[in-house]
Amino acid sequence: MTSENGTRVPTWSELAQIWLAMERSRASTANKTLHQLTMLWGSRLSELRLARRSHFDMKAGI
């Protein structure tokens, strides 16, 4: 069984609620940051988790 792509996109209000719930959670700082970066950049968790510092160009914002 394959999953289907949805068309619903979270509203800004919903995203804010998720962000605040993460901030209030008892999760480790590393886990909170990982999930927040995933929200900001739209990447997969594994892409960020396995990324190296050399993969990022902070001066160019890439």
Secondary structure, DSSP 8 states (H G I E B T S, - for coil): -----------HHHHHHHHHHHHHS-S-HHHHHHHHHHHHH---HHHHHT--GGG--TTTT-
